[in-house]
């Protein structure tokens, strides 16, 4: 039986107090809460030696654009954010830019060993953060 069901049944039949309900809810939330989300943008910036301000700039310079594409790819691959939300978080780009980044990085992963290694290193940094 789920804890929330247990609280509901207890509240109806056992006349438990509000304090007991709050204590059970707090325990339920603590046991079922997800980990604090990792800031992918900061980790990718650290890896490539750029700042968060730079990654959010609307520039096509490769030394900024490529890390932004990698970060957007990680956001897409590891979160449930929409493409539009990811684009907004990375400097106001639209969903098509994020989709293009996703396709570009997937292509690089398939064809470039160095990119695969970078992705694996960043993945480990995210995992260990």
C-alpha positions, 0 to 999 in steps of 0.5 A: 500500500502506498503511503498516501493511501495509508494516510488517507485510510488512517485519517478516515478510520483512526482519526490521526492528528494533523501533526501525524499526517504532516510527519507521514507526508514529510517522510514520504516526500523525503523518501520519494524526492528526486535528487537536486537537478544538476546544472548541465550548462555550468558543467559543460561550460567548465569542461570547455573553459567558457562562461555561462554568459558566453554560452547564452550569447547569440553568436556563431563562433565555434568555440561558443556554439559547439559547447552550447550544442553539446549542452543543449544535447545533454539537456534534451537527453537527460531531462524532460524539458521541451525543446522550446524551454531548452532554447529559452534557457540557452539565450532565447533560441527557438525549438528548431535551433535545439533540434538542429543542435540535437541532430548535429551532436548525434551526427558527431557522436556517430562519426567522431571518436573525439566527440564521443570521448568528450560526451563520455567525460561530460556524462561522468562529470554530470553523474559525479556532481 
